[in-house]
Amino acid sequence: MTMLNDFKRMFKMPSPLQMAATELAEAELELLKAETGVEFAASLVTYNKQRIKRLKAYLVLQTKEKAK
């Protein structure tokens, strides 16, 4: 009988409460993914700002050395 019950459960419509719980879990996972994306983007912004600062300083130094 267990196999028959499992088979019936596979095709049974979930209740509105079960659907809401499933949707909530999916929304929480999507939020985590989005927050990870935000953290990644913020680190890229920081990386590129530091890179620009370093490259500008290098160019200024090289320009001053060539002027000598």
Secondary structure, DSSP 8 states (H G I E B T S, - for coil): -HHHHHHHHHHS---HHHHHHHHHHHHHHHHHHHHHHHHHHHHHHHHHHHHHHHHHHHHHHHHHHHH-
